[in-house]
Amino acid sequence: MPLMELFDTPRATEQGGPTPLAERLRPATLDEFVGQQHLLGPGKLLREMANARELHSLILWGPPGSGKTTLAQILAGSGGAQCIRFSAVSSGVKELKKIIEEAERLHRLGKSTVLFVDEIHHFNKAQQDTFLPHVERGILILIGATTENPSFEVIPPLLSRCQVLVLQPLSPEEINTIIDRALTDSKRGLGNWGLELTAEAREFLVQQSQGDARIALNALESAAGLLRREKGKREIGLPPIQEALQKKALLYDKAGEEHYNVVSAFIKSLRGSDADAALYWLMRMLEAGEDPLFVARRMIILAAEDIGNADPQALQVAVAAKDAVHFVGLPEGRIPLAQATTYLATAPKSNASYKAMLAAAKDVQEKGALPVPLHLRNAPTELMEKLGYGKGYRYAHNFPDHIVDQEHLPEELKGRRYYSPSDSGYEKTIRERLKSWEQRKQGKKT
C-alpha cells in the first residue's frame, strides 16, 4: 500500500469532478482555523504545541464538522513529520503493518511519522494492539479523531499514552464566519459568484447546521448551484437553502417569542400529564434545531419541581436522558428524550418539595442568619464544649427506629413545617411515615 501524504489534497476528486466547497475551504494554518479557542487561543495547548513544532500523541474527540481532521492536518504539518492518513473503516492490520515498517525505517534516519487515524473508534482491539508498542516507543505519533467517547472505544493502554482533547460544536457566530469566508473567498470559495444570503436564509442555515461546518458549507454550495441555474439571480433566499437541506423552516425563533411559547407549551404539557402533547412540542423544538441539552435541562428542572418525591425516579430518568443525548448526539438522542418525556408526563405529580424550598428560602431572606441552637453545634475544642456547644444533643441512632424528639430549627422557627407531602405517588408513603413519627414523638411526651 503506498503511503499517502496527509496534505496531498487535490482540487478535484478521484473521479475528476470538482472538490467540494468544504474541502476547498479547509484551513491550512491555525490562524485560518475557526473555533476551538479553548485549545487554540494564546498560550493554549495546541497553539503552543504547533509553535514549538513538538507533537505528542493525541485523540481529538468531538462532534462532526467541528474541525478534528483539519486540526490533525495542521498539527501534523507543523511538526515537519511524514504524515500518513489511515482509515479505520476501510483499512486493516495488513496495511497498518506496512505503515509501521516504513515508520521504523524513517525513525532510524531520525525522522518522525505522524499517523492520523480518522474514526479511530472503528479500530478493533487487534488493530489497536498492533500499533500500541510503536506509539509507546515514539516510532509513531498517533493523532486520532473520533465522534465517540474514547473511554469506551480505545483500549486503556493506548488511551494512557495519548492526550484526549475535547472539541466543541461550532457556535452560531463561528458558523457565520465560515459562511462569510465561503461567500467572499474568490480563490477557494464562491467569491467570484457574487452571491449574498438573505438574513432569513442565513439564520435557517446556521440553525440547521447544529454547529457542523461541513453541513453548512455543503448546503450553501448546493443552494448556490440551484440559484446559478436561474439567470440574473444573485441573492440566496430561504427556498434554495431549504431545498439543499431538505428541511422546511418551522416558526421557531430560538431567541424570540415563539421559542418561549413552544418551551412553555412543552413544560405545561408535561406538568398536565399529557404525554401526546408533550411529545409533539418536543419534536417541534428538535425539528426546528433547538439544542437537545437545553430541552434536557428543562426536563430535569420539571422532574424536581413538578414531580418531586411523588416519583423520586423521575429525576434519575431526566438526568439519564441528558447524559444519553450528550453521549450519542442527534438524531439518535431524540429517542431517550422521547422516553423521558413520556415517563415524566405519566408520573404522579407533586410540587411539595418545591413549595417547601420557597417557604424555607422566604424565612432565610426575612429573618436572616438565625443562630444555630447550641445542642446542634459542633464542639471540636475544649473551650467550645465548656460554652455548651453540642450539650444535650440526642443521637438519633441511639433511639428506637432512629426517631428522636428533638428540635433542629432555630428557636425563632421552632415548630415550623415547610414540607407537606401530598397523597400522590410515593409521597403518600412519605406522608404516612411522617405522620407515624409525629404520633410516636407525641406519645413519648405524654
C-alpha positions as CSV (number, residue, x, y, z in Angstrom):
1,M,0.0,0.0,0.0
2,P,1.6,3.3,-1.0
3,L,1.9,5.9,1.8
4,M,-0.5,8.8,1.4
5,E,0.8,12.2,2.3
6,L,-1.8,13.9,4.5
7,F,-1.5,17.1,2.6
8,D,-1.8,15.7,-0.9
9,T,-5.3,17.1,-1.1
10,P,-6.2,17.6,-4.8
11,R,-8.5,20.2,-6.1
12,A,-10.6,17.5,-7.9
13,T,-11.9,14.2,-6.8
14,E,-10.5,10.9,-8.0
15,Q,-13.4,10.8,-10.5
16,G,-12.3,14.1,-11.9
17,G,-15.1,16.2,-10.5
18,P,-14.7,19.4,-8.6
19,T,-13.6,19.2,-5.0
20,P,-16.5,20.0,-2.5
21,L,-16.5,23.5,-1.1
22,A,-15.9,22.2,2.5
23,E,-12.7,20.6,1.3
24,R,-11.5,23.6,-0.7
25,L,-12.0,25.9,2.3
26,R,-10.2,23.6,4.7
27,P,-7.8,25.9,6.7
28,A,-4.1,25.3,6.2
29,T,-2.9,27.1,9.3
30,L,-4.1,27.7,12.8
31,D,-4.6,31.4,12.1
32,E,-7.2,30.4,9.5
33,F,-8.9,27.9,11.8
34,V,-12.3,28.9,13.2
35,G,-13.4,27.8,16.6
36,Q,-11.9,25.7,19.5
37,Q,-10.3,28.6,21.1
38,H,-10.2,26.7,24.4
39,L,-7.4,24.7,22.7
40,L,-6.0,27.2,20.2
41,G,-6.1,30.6,22.0
42,P,-2.8,32.3,23.0
43,G,-1.0,30.1,25.5
44,K,-3.3,27.2,24.9
45,L,-2.1,23.6,24.5
46,L,-2.4,23.1,20.7
47,R,-1.2,26.6,19.9
48,E,1.9,26.1,21.9
49,M,2.5,22.6,20.5
50,A,2.3,23.8,17.0
51,N,4.6,26.8,17.7
52,A,7.2,24.6,19.4
53,R,6.9,22.0,16.5
54,E,6.8,19.3,19.1
55,L,4.0,16.8,18.5
56,H,2.6,14.3,21.0
57,S,0.1,11.5,20.5
58,L,-3.4,13.0,20.7
59,I,-7.0,11.9,20.4
60,L,-9.4,14.6,19.2
61,W,-12.9,13.9,20.4
62,G,-15.8,16.0,19.1
63,P,-18.9,16.1,17.0
64,P,-18.9,16.0,13.2
65,G,-17.8,19.2,11.5
66,S,-16.0,20.6,14.5
67,G,-12.6,20.6,12.8
68,K,-10.9,17.3,14.0
69,T,-9.5,16.3,10.7
70,T,-8.4,19.9,9.9
71,L,-6.6,20.3,13.2
72,A,-4.8,17.0,12.7
73,Q,-3.6,18.1,9.3
74,I,-2.4,21.4,10.6
75,L,-0.6,19.9,13.6
76,A,1.0,17.2,11.6
77,G,2.3,19.7,9.1
78,S,3.6,22.0,11.8
79,G,5.9,19.2,13.1
80,G,7.6,18.6,9.8
81,A,6.9,14.9,10.0
82,Q,6.0,12.3,7.5
83,C,2.2,12.3,7.6
84,I,0.1,9.3,6.8
85,R,-3.7,9.2,6.8
86,F,-5.2,5.8,7.8
87,S,-8.9,5.0,7.7
88,A,-10.1,2.7,10.5
89,V,-13.1,1.8,8.3
90,S,-11.5,0.8,5.0
91,S,-8.0,-0.4,6.0
92,G,-6.8,-3.3,8.2
93,V,-3.9,-4.7,10.1
94,K,-2.0,-5.7,6.9
95,E,-1.9,-2.1,5.7
96,L,-1.1,-0.9,9.1
97,K,2.0,-3.2,9.4
98,K,3.4,-1.7,6.1
99,I,3.0,1.8,7.6
100,I,4.8,0.7,10.7
101,E,7.7,-0.8,8.7
102,E,8.1,2.5,6.8
103,A,7.9,4.4,10.1
104,E,10.6,2.3,11.6
105,R,12.9,3.0,8.6
106,L,12.3,6.7,8.9
107,H,12.9,6.6,12.7
108,R,16.3,5.1,12.1
109,L,17.0,8.1,9.9
110,G,15.9,10.4,12.7
111,K,12.6,11.3,11.1
112,S,9.2,11.3,12.7
113,T,6.0,9.7,11.4
114,V,2.5,11.0,12.2
115,L,-0.3,8.5,11.8
116,F,-3.6,10.2,11.5
117,V,-6.5,7.8,12.1
118,D,-9.9,9.1,11.2
119,E,-12.8,7.5,13.0
120,I,-10.4,5.7,15.4
121,H,-13.5,4.4,17.3
122,H,-13.9,1.9,14.4
123,F,-10.5,0.3,15.2
124,N,-10.9,-3.1,16.8
125,K,-8.7,-4.4,19.7
126,A,-6.3,-6.3,17.3
127,Q,-5.6,-3.1,15.3
128,Q,-5.1,-1.0,18.4
129,D,-2.7,-3.7,19.8
130,T,-0.7,-3.7,16.6
131,F,0.5,-0.1,16.8
132,L,0.4,0.3,20.6
133,P,4.1,-0.6,21.2
134,H,5.2,1.7,18.3
135,V,3.3,4.6,19.8
136,E,4.9,3.8,23.2
137,R,8.4,3.8,21.6
138,G,7.9,7.0,19.7
139,I,8.1,5.4,16.3
140,L,4.6,6.6,15.6
141,I,3.0,9.8,16.7
142,L,-0.7,9.0,16.8
143,I,-3.4,11.6,16.1
144,G,-6.8,10.0,16.3
145,A,-10.2,11.6,15.5
146,T,-13.5,10.3,16.9
147,T,-17.1,11.3,17.5
148,E,-17.4,8.6,20.1
149,N,-16.3,8.7,23.8
150,P,-12.7,7.3,23.6
151,S,-13.1,5.9,27.1
152,F,-15.3,3.2,25.7
153,E,-13.7,2.8,22.2
154,V,-10.0,3.0,22.8
155,I,-8.1,0.3,24.8
156,P,-6.8,1.7,28.2
157,P,-3.0,1.1,27.4
158,L,-3.3,3.2,24.2
159,L,-5.6,5.8,25.9
160,S,-3.0,6.3,28.7
161,R,-0.3,7.2,26.0
162,C,-2.5,9.8,24.3
163,Q,-3.8,13.1,25.4
164,V,-7.6,13.4,24.9
165,L,-8.7,16.8,23.7
166,V,-12.4,17.6,23.6
167,L,-13.7,19.7,20.7
168,Q,-17.0,21.6,20.9
169,P,-19.7,22.2,18.3
170,L,-19.1,25.5,16.5
171,S,-21.1,28.4,17.8
172,P,-23.6,30.3,15.5
173,E,-21.0,33.1,15.3
174,E,-18.3,30.8,14.2
175,I,-20.6,29.2,11.6
176,N,-21.4,32.7,10.3
177,T,-17.7,33.4,10.0
178,I,-17.2,30.3,7.9
179,I,-20.2,31.2,5.7
180,D,-18.8,34.7,5.1
181,R,-15.5,33.2,4.1
182,A,-17.2,30.9,1.6
183,L,-19.1,33.8,0.1
184,T,-16.1,36.1,-0.2
185,D,-13.1,33.9,-0.9
186,S,-12.6,34.1,-4.7
187,K,-9.9,31.5,-4.9
188,R,-11.3,28.7,-2.9
189,G,-14.9,29.7,-2.2
190,L,-17.8,31.3,-4.0
191,G,-16.4,34.8,-4.1
192,N,-16.5,35.1,-7.9
193,W,-20.2,34.2,-8.0
194,G,-21.3,37.5,-6.4
195,L,-23.7,35.8,-4.1
196,E,-25.4,37.0,-0.9
197,L,-27.5,35.3,1.7
198,T,-30.8,36.8,2.9
199,A,-31.0,37.2,6.7
200,E,-33.8,34.6,6.8
201,A,-31.8,32.1,4.8
202,R,-28.6,32.7,6.8
203,E,-30.4,32.2,10.1
204,F,-32.0,29.0,9.0
205,L,-28.7,27.7,7.6
206,V,-26.9,28.4,10.8
207,Q,-29.6,26.9,12.9
208,Q,-29.9,23.7,10.9
209,S,-26.1,23.1,10.8
210,Q,-26.1,22.5,14.5
211,G,-22.5,23.6,14.9
212,D,-21.3,21.4,12.0
213,A,-19.3,23.5,9.4
214,R,-19.5,20.7,6.8
215,I,-23.3,20.7,6.8
216,A,-23.4,24.5,6.5
217,L,-20.9,24.6,3.6
218,N,-22.4,21.6,1.7
219,A,-25.9,23.2,1.9
220,L,-24.6,26.6,0.9
221,E,-22.8,25.1,-2.2
222,S,-25.9,23.1,-3.2
223,A,-28.1,26.2,-2.8
224,A,-25.7,28.3,-4.8
225,G,-25.7,25.7,-7.6
226,L,-29.5,25.7,-7.7
227,L,-29.5,29.5,-7.9
228,R,-26.8,29.7,-10.6
229,R,-29.1,27.9,-13.0
230,E,-31.5,30.8,-12.8
231,K,-30.2,33.7,-14.8
232,G,-29.8,37.0,-13.1
233,K,-30.3,35.7,-9.6
234,R,-27.6,36.5,-7.1
235,E,-29.3,36.5,-3.7
236,I,-29.8,33.2,-1.9
237,G,-33.1,33.2,-0.2
238,L,-34.8,30.7,2.2
239,P,-36.3,28.3,-0.5
240,P,-32.9,27.1,-2.1
241,I,-31.4,26.7,1.4
242,Q,-34.5,24.6,2.4
243,E,-34.2,22.6,-0.7
244,A,-30.5,22.0,-0.1
245,L,-31.1,20.9,3.5
246,Q,-34.3,19.1,2.6
247,K,-36.0,20.8,5.5
248,K,-38.6,23.4,5.9
249,A,-38.2,26.3,8.3
250,L,-40.5,25.9,11.3
251,L,-41.8,29.0,13.1
252,Y,-39.4,28.9,16.0
253,D,-37.1,31.7,16.7
254,K,-34.6,30.4,19.3
255,A,-34.1,33.9,20.6
256,G,-37.7,35.2,20.3
257,E,-41.2,34.8,21.5
258,E,-42.1,31.6,19.7
259,H,-39.1,29.9,21.4
260,Y,-40.5,30.7,24.8
261,N,-44.1,29.8,23.6
262,V,-43.1,26.3,22.5
263,V,-40.9,25.6,25.5
264,S,-43.8,26.8,27.8
265,A,-46.2,24.5,26.0
266,F,-43.8,21.6,26.4
267,I,-43.4,22.1,30.1
268,K,-47.1,22.7,30.8
269,S,-48.0,19.5,28.8
270,L,-45.6,17.5,31.0
271,R,-47.0,19.1,34.1
272,G,-50.5,18.4,32.9
273,S,-49.7,14.7,32.4
274,D,-50.4,14.9,28.6
275,A,-47.8,12.7,27.0
276,D,-49.0,13.1,23.5
277,A,-48.9,16.9,23.6
278,A,-45.5,16.8,25.3
279,L,-44.1,14.6,22.5
280,Y,-45.5,17.0,19.9
281,W,-43.9,20.1,21.4
282,L,-40.6,18.1,22.0
283,M,-40.4,17.3,18.3
284,R,-41.4,20.9,17.3
285,M,-38.3,22.0,19.2
286,L,-35.9,19.4,18.0
287,E,-37.0,19.6,14.3
288,A,-36.6,23.4,14.5
289,G,-32.9,23.0,15.6
290,E,-33.2,23.5,19.3
291,D,-30.3,22.4,21.4
292,P,-31.3,19.0,22.8
293,L,-29.4,19.7,26.0
294,F,-31.5,22.8,26.6
295,V,-34.6,20.6,26.4
296,A,-33.0,18.0,28.8
297,R,-32.2,20.7,31.3
298,R,-35.8,21.9,31.4
299,M,-36.9,18.3,31.9
300,I,-34.6,17.9,34.9
301,I,-36.0,21.0,36.4
302,L,-39.5,19.8,35.9
303,A,-38.7,16.4,37.4
304,A,-37.7,18.0,40.6
305,E,-40.2,20.9,40.7
306,D,-43.4,19.2,39.5
307,I,-42.9,15.5,40.3
308,G,-40.5,15.6,43.2
309,N,-40.9,12.8,45.7
310,A,-44.2,11.6,44.2
311,D,-41.8,9.6,42.0
312,P,-38.2,10.1,43.0
313,Q,-37.0,8.1,40.0
314,A,-38.3,10.8,37.6
315,L,-35.2,12.9,38.4
316,Q,-32.9,10.0,37.7
317,V,-34.7,9.4,34.3
318,A,-34.4,13.0,33.3
319,V,-30.6,13.1,34.2
320,A,-30.1,9.8,32.4
321,A,-31.8,11.3,29.3
322,K,-29.4,14.3,29.5
323,D,-26.4,12.1,29.7
324,A,-27.7,9.9,26.9
325,V,-28.3,12.7,24.4
326,H,-24.9,14.2,25.3
327,F,-23.3,10.8,24.6
328,V,-25.0,9.8,21.4
329,G,-25.9,13.2,19.9
330,L,-28.6,13.7,17.3
331,P,-30.6,12.2,15.7
332,E,-30.4,9.2,17.9
333,G,-30.6,11.4,21.0
334,R,-34.2,12.1,20.3
335,I,-35.1,8.5,21.4
336,P,-34.0,8.9,25.1
337,L,-35.5,12.3,25.2
338,A,-38.8,10.9,24.0
339,Q,-38.7,8.1,26.5
340,A,-38.0,10.6,29.3
341,T,-40.8,12.8,28.1
342,T,-43.4,10.0,28.3
343,Y,-42.1,9.0,31.7
344,L,-42.3,12.5,33.2
345,A,-45.7,13.1,31.6
346,T,-47.2,9.9,33.1
347,A,-45.5,10.1,36.5
348,P,-47.5,11.2,39.6
349,K,-47.1,14.9,40.3
350,S,-46.3,16.9,43.4
351,N,-44.7,20.3,43.9
352,A,-44.5,19.9,47.7
353,S,-40.6,19.9,47.7
354,Y,-40.6,23.0,45.5
355,K,-43.1,24.8,47.8
356,A,-41.1,23.8,50.8
357,M,-37.9,25.2,49.3
358,L,-39.7,28.5,48.6
359,A,-41.1,28.7,52.1
360,A,-37.7,28.0,53.7
361,A,-36.0,30.5,51.4
362,K,-38.5,33.1,52.5
363,D,-37.7,32.6,56.1
364,V,-34.0,32.8,55.4
365,Q,-34.4,36.1,53.5
366,E,-36.8,37.7,56.0
367,K,-35.2,36.5,59.3
368,G,-31.5,36.4,58.2
369,A,-28.9,34.2,59.7
370,L,-30.6,32.9,62.9
371,P,-28.2,31.3,65.4
372,V,-27.7,27.6,65.3
373,P,-29.1,26.0,68.6
374,L,-26.3,25.1,71.0
375,H,-27.1,21.4,71.1
376,L,-26.7,21.2,67.3
377,R,-23.3,22.9,67.2
378,N,-20.0,21.1,66.8
379,A,-17.6,21.2,69.7
380,P,-14.1,20.5,68.4
381,T,-12.3,22.3,71.2
382,E,-12.5,22.2,75.0
383,L,-13.5,25.9,75.2
384,M,-16.4,25.3,72.8
385,E,-17.5,22.3,74.9
386,K,-17.4,24.4,78.1
387,L,-19.6,27.0,76.3
388,G,-22.3,24.4,75.8
389,Y,-21.7,23.6,72.2
390,G,-23.3,20.2,71.5
391,K,-24.7,19.9,75.0
392,G,-27.9,17.9,75.1
393,Y,-27.7,16.7,71.5
394,R,-29.6,13.4,71.2
395,Y,-28.0,11.0,68.7
396,A,-30.9,9.6,66.6
397,H,-29.3,6.1,66.2
398,N,-29.5,5.6,70.0
399,F,-33.3,5.6,69.9
400,P,-35.8,3.0,68.7
401,D,-36.3,3.2,64.9
402,H,-33.8,6.1,64.9
403,I,-36.6,8.5,65.8
404,V,-35.9,11.2,68.4
405,D,-38.0,14.1,69.8
406,Q,-35.6,16.9,69.2
407,E,-35.8,20.4,67.8
408,H,-33.5,21.0,64.8
409,L,-34.6,24.5,63.8
410,P,-33.5,27.8,65.3
411,E,-35.5,28.9,68.3
412,E,-37.4,31.6,66.4
413,L,-38.6,29.0,63.9
414,K,-39.5,26.3,66.4
415,G,-42.3,24.0,65.1
416,R,-42.2,25.5,61.5
417,R,-43.3,23.0,58.8
418,Y,-42.1,23.6,55.3
419,Y,-42.6,20.2,53.6
420,S,-46.1,18.8,53.5
421,P,-46.1,15.7,51.3
422,S,-49.1,15.1,49.0
423,D,-51.2,12.0,48.7
424,S,-49.7,11.4,45.1
425,G,-47.5,8.5,44.3
426,Y,-44.6,7.7,46.6
427,E,-45.3,10.9,48.6
428,K,-48.3,9.2,50.1
429,T,-45.9,6.8,51.7
430,I,-43.7,9.6,52.9
431,R,-46.8,11.4,54.3
432,E,-47.8,8.4,56.3
433,R,-44.3,7.8,57.6
434,L,-44.0,11.4,58.8
435,K,-47.4,11.1,60.5
436,S,-46.4,8.0,62.4
437,W,-43.2,9.6,63.5
438,E,-45.1,12.6,64.8
439,Q,-47.5,10.4,66.7
440,R,-44.6,8.5,68.2
441,K,-42.9,11.7,69.4
442,Q,-46.2,12.9,70.9
443,G,-46.7,9.6,72.6
444,K,-43.3,9.9,74.3
445,K,-44.2,13.3,75.7
446,T,-47.4,12.1,77.4
